[in-house]
Amino acid sequence: MGKLIVFEGTDGSGKSTQFSLLTKRLEEEGVGFRRLRFPRYAEESSALIRMYLGGAFGSDPESVNAYMASSFYAVDRCASYLQDWKADYEKGCLFLADRYTTSNAVHQGSKMEPREREAYYGWLYDYEYGKLGLPKPDLVILLDMPIELTRQLMRKREADTNTKADIHEQDLSYLEQCRASAKTAAAFYGWQVVSGAKDGALRSIEEIHEEVYAIVKKCLEG
């Protein structure tokens, strides 16, 4: 079987930037791999996700419970795996994923009371990796960012790309709950946590990248 490395983080954590830096560096080093990005918004399998994020089922993220919303995202991943990368994974290919099942743990777990989250994490693990048969990650890197710094990064992204935040990104309390859920999930599943801040200030992109790179290289060499 292949190897699967997943990048995870709350909205505005700098995850996509770090994912791009790592893939570029590995390409320069001649490491063979394939990229995965979830959700796949351009594909038919993401229709329910787009409706959900667009507010078709309610403007509040709580309008759709964690188990139902998790299924929306899981279906998109299943379609991707069966249609696109299962064969290469079974041949031993390396995959780097920008989000995965891990995003359900972070975002949907945030809808629950802290005491309920571990039961949900256990259900999610069994549902996607057990019952649906999706590959389990060999490494998950969680990029953790304080919410006040997250908001700064998101405002900059909106200005740079002229895009509007979705219903999740507009809800500050939801983002705070996502961060709490992400940290709990990281402890539950054994993810590697990389902090985007030090002493209340943003770390440099390059410093974060070097930490991420070291963790990935250790996984690849193990």
Buried (B, 14 or more C-beta within 10 A) or exposed (E): EBBBBBBBBBBBBBBBBBBBBBBEBBEEEEBEBBEBBBBBEEBEBBEBBBEBBEEEBEEEBEBBEBBEBBBBBBBBBBBBBEEBBBEEBEEEBBBBBBBBBBBBBBBBBBBBEEEEBBEBBEBBBEBBBEEBEBBBBBBBBBBBBBBEBBBBBBEEBBEEEEEEBBBBBBBEEBBBBBBBBBBBBBEBBEBBBBBBBEEEEBBEEEEBBEBBBEBBBEBBEE
